[in-house]
Amino acid sequence: MEGLAAKLPPLKSLVAFEAVARHLSLTRAGVELRISREAVSRHIRVLEEHLGVKLFDRLHRAVALTPSGEKLQAVVQKSLEDIAYVSRAVTAPDETYKITVAATIAISSFVLTPRLTSFRAQHPNTEIHVVISDNPSDLLSSDIDVALRYGDGNWPAVNTIHLFDVKSFPMCTPEYLQKAPRLEEPSDLVNHTLVNLDGAAHAREDWWWWLNEHGVRVPESVNMLGFNSYDNVIQLALRGEGVALGYSGLVDEFLADGQFVKPLGDVENQIQSVYVVLSAAMSPLPHVQDFIDWIVAETKGNEKVAADG
């Protein structure tokens, strides 16, 4: 039986190919590998001759991957990263890995933070550093390994993994409901203190949008308290100061333990969804993939919770 050695291209050529494919430059690949540009070019030529296909188009002072090169890059990059990851784990089992996760204020506060104890128990050698921002550009900077973001999932230059859909509904404490005016239909909300999530980024999930979707005109005299942080919205609503909009997948535990109730029952609006967001330019490192697999498993029950109400 033919062994792997006879089937695989030369390893040094694969390493050179991965570097050139990542930099799209023979010179920069040579600097990284500490070999000359000519040596890098020879490795690529050996690999192309071994495979019998062209992997790069040579441009002026640069190179571009051919369709065959793109296919090979996806496999080679992931395979070499996996080998490096396992090699480090074997030779230095106590080595610490670092993941930088970006998340919106609401997702960080009510989806990620409450679950991090579980991740750290399963991956004690992985440090988690969380960047919190509602600015979409901050979630996709070069320093971010993975982001948790809500929206429609149609963003340029990224890959997305759907976690759960989000529906919005009025909610308040049972104590507030006992002392408050009548609250049986959406139009009654204008007679209540409404705790709002302010900001342009939340225009499709605030009280004006929600009431408009239910045919309710918001009078200028409405009593509104606004914050640009959902954490503050929740804190004020928990104090019984008014009615807030709840978002499924974020406030499920508050509803389950009775801290909040839904005075209008199943009256709700579908808004957006929560996604894992990754750069489309490269595959995640193995320890980052561990985090992705974990958050997907942790949140997979949210769809059922939302469906059950």
BELGIWO-V160865 format. One record per backbone hydrogen bond with DSSP energy under -0.5 kcal/mol. CO is the residue of the C=O (numbers start at 1). NH is the residue of the N-H. E is the energy in kcal/mol with one decimal. If there is no record, write none. Layout:
co = (CO CO)
nh = (NH NH)
e = (E E)
//
This chain:
co = (3 3 4 4 10 11 12 13 14 15 16 17 18 19 20 20 24 25 26 27 28 29 30 30 36 37 38 39 40 41 42 43 44 45 46 47 48 48 55 56 57 57 59 59 62 64 66 67 68 69 70 71 72 73 74 75 76 77 78 79 80 81 82 83 84 85 86 87 88 92 97 99 99 100 100 101 102 103 104 105 106 107 107 108 112 112 113 115 115 116 117 118 119 123 125 125 127 127 129 129 130 131 131 134 135 135 136 137 138 141 146 147 147 148 149 151 153 155 157 159 161 164 166 167 168 169 171 172 173 174 175 176 176 185 186 187 188 189 192 193 193 194 194 195 196 196 199 200 202 206 207 208 209 210 211 211 212 215 217 219 222 223 225 227 229 229 230 231 232 233 234 235 236 237 243 244 244 246 247 247 251 252 253 254 254 255 261 261 262 264 266 269 272 273 274 274 275 276 277 278 279 285 285 286 287 288 289 290 291 292 293 294 295 296 299 301 302 303 304 305)
nh = (6 7 7 8 14 15 16 17 18 19 20 21 22 23 24 25 63 29 30 31 32 33 34 35 40 41 42 43 44 45 46 47 48 49 50 51 52 53 66 58 59 64 61 62 59 57 70 71 72 73 74 75 76 77 78 79 80 81 82 83 84 85 86 87 88 89 90 91 92 95 127 101 129 145 146 131 148 133 108 109 110 111 112 113 115 116 116 118 119 120 121 122 123 126 97 127 99 129 101 131 132 103 133 136 138 139 139 140 141 144 102 149 277 104 275 273 155 158 280 278 276 274 271 248 269 246 244 261 177 178 179 179 180 188 189 190 191 192 194 195 243 196 225 245 198 227 202 203 205 210 211 212 213 214 214 216 215 217 219 222 224 194 196 198 232 233 234 235 236 237 238 239 241 240 195 171 246 169 250 251 255 256 257 259 260 258 172 263 265 267 268 168 166 151 163 164 149 161 147 159 282 288 289 290 291 292 293 294 295 296 297 298 299 300 302 305 306 307 308 309)
e = (-0.7 -0.7 -0.9 -2.6 -1.7 -2.4 -2.2 -2.5 -2.5 -1.9 -2.5 -3.0 -1.7 -2.4 -3.2 -0.6 -1.2 -1.7 -2.1 -2.1 -2.1 -2.4 -1.2 -2.1 -2.0 -2.4 -2.1 -2.1 -2.2 -2.3 -2.6 -2.1 -2.6 -2.3 -2.2 -2.4 -2.2 -1.0 -2.2 -0.5 -0.6 -2.0 -0.7 -0.9 -2.6 -3.2 -2.6 -1.8 -2.1 -2.8 -1.8 -1.1 -3.1 -2.7 -1.1 -2.5 -2.8 -2.2 -2.3 -2.3 -2.5 -2.6 -2.7 -2.4 -2.2 -2.1 -2.2 -2.6 -2.8 -2.2 -4.1 -0.6 -2.7 -2.0 -1.5 -2.9 -2.7 -2.2 -2.7 -2.4 -2.6 -2.0 -2.6 -2.7 -1.6 -0.9 -1.0 -1.1 -1.2 -2.6 -1.7 -1.5 -2.3 -1.8 -3.2 -0.5 -2.5 -0.5 -2.8 -0.5 -0.6 -2.4 -0.6 -0.7 -1.1 -0.9 -0.7 -1.1 -0.8 -1.6 -2.1 -0.5 -3.1 -1.0 -3.2 -2.1 -1.2 -0.8 -1.8 -2.8 -2.6 -2.9 -2.5 -2.7 -2.3 -3.8 -2.4 -2.9 -2.0 -1.6 -1.2 -0.5 -1.4 -1.9 -1.6 -0.9 -1.8 -2.0 -0.6 -0.6 -3.0 -0.7 -2.7 -0.6 -0.8 -2.2 -1.7 -1.5 -2.0 -2.4 -2.8 -2.1 -2.1 -0.8 -0.6 -2.8 -1.8 -0.5 -0.7 -1.7 -0.9 -2.7 -3.7 -3.3 -0.5 -1.5 -2.4 -2.0 -2.3 -2.3 -2.6 -1.0 -1.7 -1.7 -2.8 -2.4 -0.6 -1.7 -2.1 -1.7 -1.7 -2.6 -2.1 -1.4 -1.7 -1.0 -1.8 -0.8 -1.9 -1.4 -0.7 -3.0 -2.7 -2.1 -2.9 -1.2 -2.3 -2.1 -2.4 -2.9 -0.6 -0.6 -2.6 -2.0 -1.3 -2.2 -2.9 -2.0 -2.7 -2.2 -2.0 -2.6 -1.7 -0.8 -2.0 -2.0 -2.7 -2.2 -2.4 -1.1)
//
